[in-house]
Amino acid sequence: MRNERGVTLIEMILSIVLIGIIGIVAAQAFLYSTQSVLTGNSVREATQVDRLAMDRMVREIRNVRDNKCVQTAAAADFKFVDGQNNTVEFSWAGAGAPLLRNATDTLVGNVSSLAFTYYDNANPPLDITASPTVCATPCAAACAVTNIWSININLTTQSGTQTVQLRSQLHPRAF
């Protein structure tokens, strides 16, 4: 009779357990890298959408018709008449609400905060957010010239668990 040796039950169980442990470690590493890629994509997409909204606000605010054409200059609302005589308003209603253009167009959703800060042209510039000069009937001859010289915009949005914050400072061309 030949001495044929097979695999014992204990050896087979140990092999299965070791292969299972190696499989679990490999699966966790794969899941971690997949989660990292998904998080990176989410942040990139949110940043891109926020940047487009910020760029549009900056571009349009730079085109205020003149320094008598600002109707509202509040911390979360800016309304003016542009060079083509269109009334443009950027507004935000509060935490979680979208940033709106003219009360109907959503520029970006799920905004955590939006803050317009207005400065005059003193040296150094003074924060006039509490009392900027605006006109109830913008661009009218009787309107006083606004004392706004430059505007800072701080926009913070939430995308999943990621927070994206953008800032911009601008000076309207006609001021």
ABEGO torsion letter per residue (X at the ends): XBBBBBBBAAAAAAAAAAAAAAAAAAAAAAAAAAAAAAAAAAAAAAAAAAAAAAAAAAAAAAABABAAABABBBAABBBBBBAAGBBBBBBBAEBGBBBBBGGABBABBGBABBBBBBBBABOBBBBAAABBBBBABBGBAABBBBABABBBBBBBBBBEABBBBBBBBBBBAAX
